Amino acid sequence: MMAARVEHLVTSGTFSLDGGTWEVDNNVWIVGDDAECLVIDAAHDADAIAAAVGDRRLVAIVSTHGHDDHVDAAPALSARTGAPVLLHPDDLMLWKQKHPDIEPTAELADGQTLSVAGVDLTVLHTPGHSPGAVCLHAPALGTVFSGDTLFQGGPGATGRSFSDFPTIIESIRERLLTLPPDTVVRTGHGDSTTIGDEAPHLDEWIARGH
């Protein structure tokens, strides 16, 4: 049995909210071994994600938050694989903007543990970018999947509906910067970083105020 590993896929599409639409590239993360895996953020392209999963058992499709670019391919991937779609209930209103007639399969809760290929991922509720945003901490892999909460260079955007800057700063300070400094931060878009690289800049972000 091979040890669990992290695989990375980039998919392209659009993000729409508040009447605007933007072109975006999204990181899709696959955690697992040769037998089973889970997908973090089924973005844009169910075919590409299904191809990356291959013949492995897909344990779950985890949504870090409800923005349409992170959940648009989730129902199609779920239909193909039978895997449940997990979303924090505080983001159901965002999910419904994209999928008004489909419910996520189950709810994510702070402190919940998801297990795949012998690795535990702990759900950290990190509101701010959206009310139900979560990160997934996998200590055995030395990584946290931060969705759009923390990026290389600062917090996720808080300029649109259901976002709040003081809230995201508190989430990052209390839930993410308390992780070991060498923890790799695998983000929803763009390059990965580490907790240690981002932690010294908290005061700058607060001063910048966005």
N, C-alpha and C positions, 0 to 999 in steps of 0.2 A: 504494500500500500504506500503510495507516495504521500508525502506530507502536503498539507494544505498550502495553497499558493494564491497569489492575487494576480488576476489577469485584467488587462485594460483594453477597452475599445473606445474609439471616438466616433460618435454619430453626429450628423448634422441635420438641422431643421430650423424651426422658428420657435420663438417665445412670444406669447401674446398676453397682455394684461393692460387694463385701464385704457383700452381703445387703441393701443399701439402694438406693432408687430416688429420683431427684430430677428435677424439671422443669428443663429447660435450654433456652436459646437459644444457637445456635451460629453463628459466622461461617463462611461458605463463601466462599473467595476464588477468583476466576477470573482467570488471567493469560493475555493473548493479544492477537490482533488480529482482523480480520474473517474471517480464513481458518482460524486454528487457535488452540487454547487448552489450558491445563491447569487442572484443578480441584485446589485444596488443601482437603482434608477434606470428603468427601462425607457430610454430616451429615443424617440424618433423612428427607430428602424427595427421592428420585431424580427424581420428576416435575418439581419446581420447578427442580432443578439442570439437568436436561436441557433445560428450556424456556429457561433462561438461556444455555446453550451454543448452543442453536439448531442451525443447519445447519453450524456450524463443525466441523472435525476436532478431536476431543478426543485430545490427544497422550498424556495420562496423568492418573490420579487419584492424587494424592500424599497419603498419610496422615501427619500430623505425629506421631501416636502411635496406639496401639492401643485406647484407651478407646472403649467402644461408641458414645458419642455422636459420635465423629469418624469412625467407619467403618461405621455401621449401613447407610447407603445405598450404600456403595461397590460391593458385588457387583451390585446391581440396575442401577446406572449403568454399570458395566462391561459387563454383559450387553446393555444397550441400545445402547452406543456402540462396543463392541469395544476400548475403551481399557484399558490395563493398570493394575492397582492396585499401588502401590508402598508398601512398609512396611519399616521397619528390623527386622531379624530378632530383635532383643532384645525386641520387643513382640509376637512371635507368640503367646505364651501369653495375652495380653490379647485379641488378635484372635480366638483360638479360643474364648474365652468367649462371644462373640457369633456367630461363624460357624464352628462346629465342623467342618463338612463342606466348607468352601471355603478354599482357600489364596490368599493374595495372589499376584499374578502374578510379581512380582520384588522383589528386596531393595534397600533404600536403604543407601548406605554413606557414611560421613563423607568429605567432599571431592569426592563425585560431583557432576557438573554435569548439570543438566537444561536443555534448550534448547527455547524455544517463541517463535515470532514474532520471532526475531532477538535474544531476550534470554536470558541465562544465569542460572540459579538454582543456587547452590552449596548442597549439603546440609551442614549443620552438625549433628553428633551432639551433642545437649545433654541427656544423661540427668539424672534427678532427679524430675521429675513422673512419669515412667515410664522404665524402663531404655533403651527404644529411641526416646525422644522426639528429634525433629529440628526444626531451624528451617531455613528456606530464605532465603538472602540473594541479593537481586537488585540488585547495585550500580547497574546502568543505570537502574533504577527508583527508586533511593534508598530501598529498603525491605527489611525483613526480616519474613518471616512466622513468627511465634514460637510458633504452636500454643498450648499451655498452659504454656510455659516461663516467659514473661515477660508481665506485664500492666501496664496503667496502675496504678501503685501497688504493684507488687511481684511476687515470684515466684509461679508456679502452686502449687496445693495439693500438700502432701506428706504428708497425714495418713492416706492409705489404702494398701492393699497395693501393693507394688512401687515405692513412692515413697521418696525420701530427701532431707531438707532440706540437709545439707552438700553433697550431690552437685549439687542444682539451683543452689545458690549458686556453686559452682565453675564450672558450665556457663555461668551468666550472666556471671560475672566474666571468664572466659577467652575465651568465644566470642562474647558479645553486646555487652558494654560496651566491647569493643575496636573495635567498628564506628564509623564516623563519627557524631558526635553528632547530626547532622541526619537520620540514618536513621529513617524512619517504621517503627514497630513495629506490624504488623497482627496482631492477637491472635486466639486461638481463640474468645473470648467477649468481649463488651463493646467499649469504645471503644479506638481506636488511641492510641498515644503516640509518643514519640521516645526514642532512646537517650540523648540529652542530658538529657531530662526525668527519666529514671529513674536514671541513673548516680550522681547525688549521694546517693541514698538507700540505697546498698548496705549501709552500716554500720548503718543503722536496721533494715533487714530482718534482718541477722544478729543484732542485739541482741534483736529481737522473737522470732526463733528459730522461725518457722513460715511 
